[in-house]
Amino acid sequence: MQLPPDLDPELVTRLVESGGGELAVRMEIEFLELSASRSVARMPVEGNRQVVGLLHGGAHLVLGESLGSVSSAIHAGPGRYAVGIEINATHSRSATEGFVVATCEAISLGRTLCTHQTSIRDEQGRLLSTVRMTNLLRDA
């Protein structure tokens, strides 16, 4: 996993020890690159499907929220943390196998609010969904 060199050591410890959180571990989300402005992760479709064999829509949201939350926490910096206050998704296409790759990019990095947009694509690069998340930044 690629991390910014000036990342808060406490956040690094939390990320490494938790693997990104219990749900991210359960869904086998692999963080590839993390920063406030751009983060990338991948997740297998297998194990995250709904009853008819498609990648669960909620799995898209978990992937987008995982990246948006970590990116916001990185921006918040030492002594601060991020809490999600809004999330939405537009699903454009489904996936039934392989991996999906999510790229999260900052829309706005403010002192009290961060908004990120995550594009989730299949292995052929086709857009599956777009997740937008806003986080409130608070002092610890």
Helices and strands as residue ranges (DSSP letters): H 9-18, H 22-26, E 30-33, E 38-44, H 57-76, E 80-91, E 99-109, E 113-121, E 127-139
